[in-house]
Amino acid sequence: MMRAARTQLIRRSVAALATFGALLPALSFANHPVVVDPTANNEGPDRNSGAIVFNTIGHALSAMNSGVNQNGTIFVKPGNYVETITITGPVTIEGTGPGVNIEAFVVPADPRIRDFPQAMMNPFQLQSQPGVIINAPANRTVELRNLVITNWTDCVRIQGASNVLLFNVTCRSNINNGILVMDTARVAINESTIESTGFRVNPMTGDFPSDQNRPANGDAINIASPRVQSEIRNTTITNNFGQGIRITRARRWSRSTT
C-alpha cells in the first residue's frame, strides 16, 4: 500500500474508532477495588490495601457480596488462570502487568489445579471450550485489557448485543477462532495480537491441523454476522491457519493492522 493511501486508511480508522467508541455506553463501577491474586492465601478483604482479594477471576465475577458481581473493574495480577471466563454484565478485566495468562492447559500434577474447579474435574476438557465468553446487554460495556488467552477453541467469543473493547489482548494457539463476533455485537479491537490460530499439538486433545483434525475455521478474527459492527486498529495478525479477518457482510468496519 502506498504511504498516502495507508495514511488515509489510518486516519479514517482513527476517526471511525472515535465515533464507534462514543456509541458505547458508559461503564459503571463497583465501589471498592477488586483484585485477583493467584498467590493470595485467603480470599476476602485485605487490611493493608482495602481491596477485596480473590484467587481466581471466576470467583471475583460470581461473588455476590464482595466481588464485582458482573459490575465493575477487576484488577488481575500476573499469573496463570486455568478457567473459562463468562461475562454477562458491565465488567472490565484488566491485567496489572505482563504475564496475565488465561490458559486451558494444566496437567493433573500441577498444584495450581486445586484453585480451579473446572480443571479439577477434567484437566483436558477446558481445551474444548472458549476461553472468554461475553454475552452482555446492549446498554452495557465490557472491556478486556492486558491479557494473554491461549489454548482454547475460541480465544474470545462475543455474543448477543454485547459492546466490547479489547485492548492489548493476545490470542495464541486457539483452535477455531481467535476472536469470534456474532449476532448484533459491537467490538473495538486495539493494540492486540492474534497468532497461531488453528495450530496445536497435544496427545490428549489432538493434532491441529491434520487430516483427522481440521480447525473450524482457524481464523484470527471472524465477524460472523452481517449485523456486527467492528473496529480493528493497530493489531497484529500472523501465522493463522485460516483467514486473517473473515467477514460475513459486516455492516460497518474499518481496520489499520500491522
N, C-alpha and C positions, 0 to 999 in steps of 0.2 A: 504494500500500500504506500502511495506517495505521501510525503510528510504532510502536505497541505490537507489531503483527504483525511489522513489519520487525525490531525489536529481538529478538523471539523467534526469527526466522529466523536472524539473525546469531549469536545465542547457540548455537543448535543446530548451525550450520555450524562455529563455532569448536570446539565440543565434538567434533563428528564428525571434524574435521581432526586434533585431538589424538589421537583413537583411531586414525584411519587411519594417521597418522604413526608411531604406536607399532608398527603391524603391519609396517612396512618394515624389512628387515634393516639392520644397521649397515654403513656404508661403510668398506672398508679402503683404506689409503693407501700410495702408494709412499714410499720412504724418502728421497727428495730432491725439492726443488721443481722443477717443470717449467713453463717459461714459453714462451708463443708470442708472438713479437715480429716483426711484418712488416718492420721496419726493420733487423733484425739482419743483418750482413754474412755471418756464418758460423754454422752450426748446431753445437751441442756445448756443453761445459762453459764457463760464464762465470767467469773467475778472480775477479772482484770480488764477485759475489753467491753463487757456489757453485751456482747453478741450472743446469739443462740447458735450453738455449735452442733453439727451432725457429722456422722461418719460417711454417709452416702448422699448423693443428690436426691435419690428417691425418697429417703427419709425426710429431707428438707421440704420436698414438694408435697408430701402427704400429711405432715404433722398439722393437725387441726388447730392446736392451741399455741404452739411455739414456733412452727415453721412459717413459711410464706403462704402455705395453703393455696398455691397457684395464684398468688397475687403479691408480686414484689420482686426484689433482687436477691439472688443467691450468689455469693462470692465463693468461688471454688479454688482451694489451694492445690498446687501441683501434686499429682499422684495418679494412680491408675484406678479407674472406676469401672468395674465389671458389671454393668447394669444397663438395661433398656430404660430410656428416659421418655416418659409420656407427659406431654404438656397440654393442658386444656384451658388455661387462663392466662392473664397478663403477667408473664414472668420474664425476667432477664436472668440468664445463667452466664456468669462472667468468670472466666479463668483469671486468677490474680497473678499469673506468671507463666513462663513456658513449661510445658510438660504436664498439662491437664489433659489426660487421655481417657476418653470413654471408649472402652475396648470390649470386644466379645471373647477374647481368648484368655483363658486361665486354665491351668492344669489342676487336677484334684489335690495334688500335694501342696499347692500354693497356699500359704497361711492367710492370704487376703480373702480367700473364698468364704471364710466364715462371716465376713461383713456383707456378703451379697447373697440374699436368699435365692434369687433366680439361678445363680451359678451353683449354689449348693445342691439344688435339685438335679441339675444336669449341666455339667460344665461346658458341654459342646452344643447344647440346644440354643444358646444365645446366638451362635453364628448363623442361625437360620431365621433371625428376626432383624427388623430395622434397629438402628442404634438410637435415634431420636424420632419420636412420632409427635407431630404438632397438629392439633385439631382444636383450635380456639375460636371464640365468637368473632364476628365481623367487626365489632366495636372495641376490640382489644388488640394489643400488640405483643408479640413475642420476640425476644432478642437472644441470640447466641453469640458470645464473644470469646475469642481467645481459647478455642477448644480444638483438640485433635480427636477424630472419631474414626475408629478402624475396625475392620474385620467383621462387618455386619452384612446383611443382604443389601439394604439401603442405608447410606450414611445418615441422611436426614429425609424423612418423609413428611411433606406438608399437605394437609388435607383440609376439606371443608372450605370455610370462608376466612381462614387464618390470614393474619397480616404479620409478616416475619421479616426481621432483619438478621442477616448472617454477616458478621464482621470478624475477619481473621479466623475463619474456621477452616481446618484442614480435614479433608475426607481422603482416606488412604486405604486401598486394598479391600474395598467393599465389593460385593459380587455383582448385584444387578444395576444399581444406580448410585451415583454419588449423592446428588440432590434431586429428589423426585417431587414435583409440584403438581397438585391435582385440583379438580373441582373448580372453585371460584377463588382460590387463594391468591394472595399478592405477596411477592417476595422481592427483597433487595439483597443482592449478594455483593459484598465489597471486600477487597483486600484478602481474598480467600484462595485456597488451593484445593483442586480436586485431581487426584492422581491414582493410577493403577487400578481403576475400577474394572472388575471382571477378571482379575488375576489373583489366584490364591492356590497354594499347595498345602493341603492338610490331610493326613491319612484318615482322620475321623469324619471330616465334612466334605472331602472331595478335592479333585484337581481341576481348577478352573483357569483358562478354558481348555477343554479336551473334547474328544468325540463323545464321551459319555456325559460330560457336564458342561453345558453351554450356559453362560450367564444370560439373564434376561433383564436388561439388554446389554449391560456393560457400559452404559452411557455415563459421562461425567455429570451432566445436567439434563434432566428430562422434564420439559414443560409439557405435561401430558394431557392438557385440556385447552381447548380454544378460548376458554373464559379466564384463564390465568393471566395475571398482569405481573411482569417481571422486569427487573433491572439488574444487570450484571456489569460490574465495574472493577477494573484493576485486579482481575482474578486470573490465576494461572491454571490452565487445564492441560494435563500432559499424560501420556502413556496410558490411555484408557482403551479398553478392548473395543467398545462401540463408538458411538458418535461423541464428539466433544460437547455439543449442545444439540439436543433433539427437540424440535419444536412442533407441536400439533396446532398449527394455525393460531399461534398466540395472538391475542387481540392487541397487546401493546408490549413492546420490549425493545431494549437497546443494550449495547454492550461496548465495553472497552477492555479487552482481555490482553494479557501479555503472555 
